[in-house]
Amino acid sequence: MKTIMEGKAFVFGNNLDTDQIYPGQYLELARTADIKEHAMEGADPGLVALFQPGDIIVGGTNFGCGSSREHAAIALKAIGAGAILAESFARIFYRNAVNLGVPVLVSPGISNLVKQDDILKINIETGEAQNLSSKKDLDVQSLSDYVLDILRRGGIKPLVKRQLREQQN
């Protein structure tokens, strides 16, 4: 896992739901390459064309609310989101993202400190983050050792597979 992320901020407001992150009309798609094409389509139809791997999604409160569809987190991983920072996350979205290896960090007050296209730098392991454009530090809650371990392994499935291999040896 890359521990230091630096990328352009793509900013969204409060209560961004999973249907905006990944519209339900595409749920029958199974290939990650197809899912990727519709990331954030319900909130910003042009995002995929502009988003570069390592860029950072910024949200307000209750990011990822709505249905428990895993496709929302898959879509953001597929476009290469370096991290997702929000004031708060819907519980199931947060867990889906972590389980897929997508760094999600709670950052109180971030909505007032980051604008669209600002450049952010985040250390996933230490929780240190800065808005390089405004030269302001961002308050980010540290991740638990367990969540960091899942992210380091690329998600919960790779972590469990590794643990099973170690038990067999």
C-alpha positions as a Markdown table, in Angstrom:
| # | Residue | x | y | z |
|---|---|---|---|---|
| 1 | Met | 0.0 | 0.0 | 0.0 |
| 2 | Lys | 1.2 | 3.5 | -0.8 |
| 3 | Thr | 1.1 | 5.3 | 2.5 |
| 4 | Ile | 1.6 | 8.9 | 1.2 |
| 5 | Met | -1.1 | 10.1 | -1.2 |
| 6 | Glu | -0.9 | 13.4 | -3.1 |
| 7 | Gly | -3.5 | 14.4 | -5.6 |
| 8 | Lys | -6.2 | 16.8 | -6.8 |
| 9 | Ala | -9.3 | 17.1 | -4.7 |
| 10 | Phe | -12.7 | 16.4 | -6.2 |
| 11 | Val | -15.1 | 17.9 | -3.7 |
| 12 | Phe | -18.7 | 16.9 | -3.0 |
| 13 | Gly | -21.3 | 18.0 | -0.4 |
| 14 | Asn | -23.2 | 16.3 | 2.4 |
| 15 | Asn | -25.3 | 13.1 | 2.1 |
| 16 | Leu | -23.7 | 11.9 | -1.1 |
| 17 | Asp | -25.4 | 8.5 | -1.5 |
| 18 | Thr | -24.3 | 5.3 | -3.1 |
| 19 | Asp | -26.7 | 5.9 | -6.0 |
| 20 | Gln | -24.8 | 9.1 | -6.8 |
| 21 | Ile | -21.5 | 7.4 | -6.4 |
| 22 | Tyr | -22.6 | 4.4 | -8.6 |
| 23 | Pro | -26.1 | 4.6 | -10.2 |
| 24 | Gly | -28.3 | 1.6 | -9.6 |
| 25 | Gln | -29.1 | 1.3 | -13.3 |
| 26 | Tyr | -25.5 | -0.2 | -13.8 |
| 27 | Leu | -25.7 | -2.8 | -11.0 |
| 28 | Glu | -25.8 | -5.7 | -13.6 |
| 29 | Leu | -22.3 | -4.8 | -14.7 |
| 30 | Ala | -19.7 | -7.2 | -13.2 |
| 31 | Arg | -16.4 | -6.3 | -14.8 |
| 32 | Thr | -14.4 | -3.7 | -12.9 |
| 33 | Ala | -13.5 | -2.0 | -16.2 |
| 34 | Asp | -17.2 | -1.5 | -16.9 |
| 35 | Ile | -18.0 | -0.4 | -13.3 |
| 36 | Lys | -15.2 | 2.2 | -13.4 |
| 37 | Glu | -16.8 | 4.1 | -16.3 |
| 38 | His | -19.8 | 5.1 | -14.2 |
| 39 | Ala | -18.0 | 6.2 | -11.0 |
| 40 | Met | -19.6 | 9.3 | -9.5 |
| 41 | Glu | -21.9 | 9.6 | -12.5 |
| 42 | Gly | -24.9 | 10.5 | -10.4 |
| 43 | Ala | -23.0 | 13.4 | -8.8 |
| 44 | Asp | -20.5 | 14.5 | -11.5 |
| 45 | Pro | -20.9 | 12.8 | -14.9 |
| 46 | Gly | -17.6 | 14.2 | -16.1 |
| 47 | Leu | -15.5 | 13.0 | -13.2 |
| 48 | Val | -14.1 | 9.8 | -14.8 |
| 49 | Ala | -12.6 | 11.8 | -17.7 |
| 50 | Leu | -10.8 | 14.2 | -15.4 |
| 51 | Phe | -9.8 | 11.9 | -12.5 |
| 52 | Gln | -6.3 | 10.6 | -12.3 |
| 53 | Pro | -5.1 | 7.7 | -10.2 |
| 54 | Gly | -4.1 | 9.1 | -6.8 |
| 55 | Asp | -6.6 | 11.9 | -6.8 |
| 56 | Ile | -8.7 | 12.4 | -3.7 |
| 57 | Ile | -12.4 | 12.4 | -3.2 |
| 58 | Val | -13.6 | 14.9 | -0.5 |
| 59 | Gly | -17.0 | 14.8 | 1.0 |
| 60 | Gly | -19.1 | 16.4 | 3.7 |
| 61 | Thr | -21.1 | 14.5 | 6.3 |
| 62 | Asn | -22.7 | 11.1 | 5.7 |
| 63 | Phe | -20.6 | 10.2 | 2.7 |
| 64 | Gly | -21.9 | 7.0 | 1.1 |
| 65 | Cys | -25.3 | 6.9 | 2.7 |
| 66 | Gly | -28.2 | 5.0 | 1.1 |
| 67 | Ser | -28.0 | 1.4 | 0.0 |
| 68 | Ser | -25.3 | -1.0 | 1.0 |
| 69 | Arg | -24.1 | -1.6 | -2.6 |
| 70 | Glu | -20.5 | -2.6 | -2.7 |
| 71 | His | -20.3 | -1.3 | -6.3 |
| 72 | Ala | -19.9 | 2.3 | -4.9 |
| 73 | Ala | -16.6 | 1.4 | -3.2 |
| 74 | Ile | -15.5 | -0.8 | -6.2 |
| 75 | Ala | -16.1 | 2.1 | -8.6 |
| 76 | Leu | -13.9 | 4.5 | -6.5 |
| 77 | Lys | -11.2 | 1.9 | -6.2 |
| 78 | Ala | -11.3 | 1.2 | -9.9 |
| 79 | Ile | -10.7 | 4.9 | -10.8 |
| 80 | Gly | -7.7 | 4.9 | -8.5 |
| 81 | Ala | -8.9 | 7.1 | -5.7 |
| 82 | Gly | -5.9 | 7.7 | -3.5 |
| 83 | Ala | -8.2 | 8.2 | -0.5 |
| 84 | Ile | -11.6 | 9.5 | 0.4 |
| 85 | Leu | -11.8 | 12.2 | 3.1 |
| 86 | Ala | -15.1 | 13.2 | 4.6 |
| 87 | Glu | -16.5 | 14.8 | 7.7 |
| 88 | Ser | -18.3 | 11.5 | 8.3 |
| 89 | Phe | -19.2 | 8.3 | 6.5 |
| 90 | Ala | -22.2 | 6.0 | 6.4 |
| 91 | Arg | -21.2 | 2.9 | 8.3 |
| 92 | Ile | -21.7 | 0.3 | 5.6 |
| 93 | Phe | -19.9 | 2.4 | 2.9 |
| 94 | Tyr | -17.0 | 2.9 | 5.3 |
| 95 | Arg | -16.7 | -0.9 | 5.9 |
| 96 | Asn | -17.1 | -1.8 | 2.2 |
| 97 | Ala | -14.3 | 0.7 | 1.3 |
| 98 | Val | -11.9 | -0.6 | 3.9 |
| 99 | Asn | -12.7 | -4.2 | 3.0 |
| 100 | Leu | -11.8 | -3.4 | -0.6 |
| 101 | Gly | -8.6 | -1.6 | 0.4 |
| 102 | Val | -9.7 | 2.0 | -0.2 |
| 103 | Pro | -8.4 | 4.4 | 2.4 |
| 104 | Val | -11.3 | 6.3 | 4.0 |
| 105 | Leu | -10.5 | 9.0 | 6.6 |
| 106 | Val | -12.7 | 11.1 | 8.8 |
| 107 | Ser | -11.7 | 14.7 | 8.6 |
| 108 | Pro | -13.9 | 17.1 | 10.7 |
| 109 | Gly | -14.3 | 20.5 | 9.1 |
| 110 | Ile | -12.8 | 19.5 | 5.7 |
| 111 | Ser | -15.7 | 21.0 | 3.8 |
| 112 | Asn | -14.5 | 24.4 | 4.9 |
| 113 | Leu | -10.8 | 23.8 | 4.2 |
| 114 | Val | -10.7 | 22.3 | 0.7 |
| 115 | Lys | -11.9 | 23.6 | -2.7 |
| 116 | Gln | -12.3 | 21.7 | -6.0 |
| 117 | Asp | -8.9 | 21.1 | -7.6 |
| 118 | Asp | -6.8 | 21.9 | -4.4 |
| 119 | Ile | -3.8 | 19.6 | -4.1 |
| 120 | Leu | -3.9 | 17.5 | -1.0 |
| 121 | Lys | -1.2 | 15.4 | 0.7 |
| 122 | Ile | -2.1 | 12.6 | 3.1 |
| 123 | Asn | -0.1 | 10.2 | 5.2 |
| 124 | Ile | -2.4 | 7.3 | 5.6 |
| 125 | Glu | -0.4 | 5.7 | 8.5 |
| 126 | Thr | 0.1 | 8.9 | 10.6 |
| 127 | Gly | -3.1 | 10.6 | 9.7 |
| 128 | Glu | -1.3 | 13.8 | 8.8 |
| 129 | Ala | -2.8 | 15.7 | 5.9 |
| 130 | Gln | -2.2 | 19.1 | 4.3 |
| 131 | Asn | -3.9 | 21.2 | 1.7 |
| 132 | Leu | -0.9 | 22.1 | -0.3 |
| 133 | Ser | -2.8 | 24.7 | -2.3 |
| 134 | Ser | -3.8 | 26.8 | 0.8 |
| 135 | Lys | -0.9 | 25.6 | 3.0 |
| 136 | Lys | -3.3 | 24.5 | 5.7 |
| 137 | Asp | -3.1 | 21.4 | 7.9 |
| 138 | Leu | -6.2 | 19.2 | 7.8 |
| 139 | Asp | -7.6 | 17.5 | 10.9 |
| 140 | Val | -7.7 | 13.8 | 10.1 |
| 141 | Gln | -8.6 | 11.0 | 12.6 |
| 142 | Ser | -6.0 | 8.2 | 12.7 |
| 143 | Leu | -7.0 | 4.8 | 11.5 |
| 144 | Ser | -6.8 | 1.8 | 13.9 |
| 145 | Asp | -4.0 | -0.7 | 13.5 |
| 146 | Tyr | -6.5 | -3.3 | 12.3 |
| 147 | Val | -7.9 | -1.0 | 9.5 |
| 148 | Leu | -4.3 | -0.1 | 8.5 |
| 149 | Asp | -3.4 | -3.8 | 8.3 |
| 150 | Ile | -6.4 | -4.4 | 6.0 |
| 151 | Leu | -5.4 | -1.5 | 3.8 |
| 152 | Arg | -1.7 | -2.6 | 3.7 |
| 153 | Arg | -2.8 | -6.0 | 2.4 |
| 154 | Gly | -5.0 | -4.5 | -0.3 |
| 155 | Gly | -8.3 | -5.4 | 1.4 |
| 156 | Ile | -9.9 | -8.0 | 3.7 |
| 157 | Lys | -9.7 | -10.9 | 1.3 |
| 158 | Pro | -5.9 | -10.6 | 0.7 |
| 159 | Leu | -5.5 | -10.2 | 4.5 |
| 160 | Val | -7.5 | -13.4 | 5.3 |
| 161 | Lys | -5.8 | -15.4 | 2.5 |
| 162 | Arg | -2.4 | -14.4 | 3.9 |
| 163 | Gln | -3.5 | -15.4 | 7.4 |
| 164 | Leu | -4.7 | -18.8 | 6.2 |
| 165 | Arg | -1.4 | -19.4 | 4.4 |
| 166 | Glu | 0.5 | -18.6 | 7.5 |
| 167 | Gln | -1.7 | -21.0 | 9.6 |
| 168 | Gln | -1.0 | -23.8 | 7.1 |
| 169 | Asn | 2.8 | -23.3 | 7.4 |
